[in-house]
């Protein structure tokens, strides 16, 4: 399920992640393994001026989640993922 998420603002990869969860039979998510590095780490994506763009991405991600959840089993897996703590 494609979306029109905006690059450079929060939530850009969430739709891709939802699609991966929907398609995968076995998936491993590694956390805190420092596989990427942002040179300077200025975190410009957290700027208040980008909040409307982040809200747009949130809507796009919600649309992906809703479309993928039409399949009951996929919806269950996605719901489990987004509500899991830790």
C-alpha positions in Angstrom: 0.0 0.0 0.0 1.7 3.2 -1.2 1.4 6.6 0.5 2.6 10.1 -0.1 4.6 10.6 3.1 7.0 13.6 3.1 10.7 12.9 3.5 12.6 14.8 6.2 9.8 15.0 8.8 8.6 12.6 11.5 6.7 9.5 10.4 8.2 9.2 6.9 9.0 5.5 7.3 6.0 4.4 9.3 4.0 3.5 6.2 6.9 1.4 4.9 7.1 -0.4 8.3 3.4 -1.1 8.3 3.7 -2.7 4.8 6.7 -4.8 6.0 4.7 -6.1 9.0 1.7 -6.8 6.7 3.9 -8.9 4.3 6.4 -10.5 6.6 5.9 -14.0 8.0 8.8 -13.5 10.4 10.4 -10.1 11.2 13.1 -9.0 13.5 13.3 -5.3 14.6 16.6 -4.3 16.1 16.5 -1.4 18.6 19.4 0.8 19.9 22.0 -0.8 17.6 23.4 2.5 16.2 23.2 1.5 12.5 22.7 5.0 11.3 24.3 8.3 12.1 23.1 11.9 11.6 26.2 14.0 11.1 25.8 17.0 13.4 22.6 15.5 14.8 20.8 18.9 14.6 17.4 17.2 14.7 15.8 19.7 12.3 12.9 17.4 11.8 11.7 18.3 15.3 11.2 21.9 14.4 7.8 23.4 15.3 7.6 24.8 11.8 7.3 21.2 10.5 4.3 20.2 12.6 1.8 20.4 9.8 4.0 18.2 7.6 4.3 15.7 10.4 0.5 15.8 10.8 0.2 15.1 7.1 2.5 12.0 7.5 0.4 10.9 10.4 -2.7 11.0 8.2 -0.9 9.1 5.4 0.2 6.4 7.9 -3.3 6.1 9.3 -4.6 5.5 5.7 -2.0 2.8 5.1 -2.9 1.1 8.4 -6.6 1.3 7.6 -6.2 -0.1 4.1 -3.9 -2.9 5.3 -6.2 -3.7 8.2 -9.1 -4.7 5.8 -7.5 -8.1 6.0 -8.5 -9.4 9.5 -5.2 -11.2 10.2 -3.0 -8.3 8.9 -5.1 -5.9 11.0 -4.5 -8.0 14.1 -0.7 -8.0 13.5 -0.6 -4.3 12.9 -2.8 -3.6 16.0 -0.5 -5.7 18.1 2.6 -3.9 16.8 1.3 -0.4 17.4 0.0 -1.2 20.9 3.0 -3.1 22.1 5.1 -1.4 24.7 8.9 -1.6 24.7 
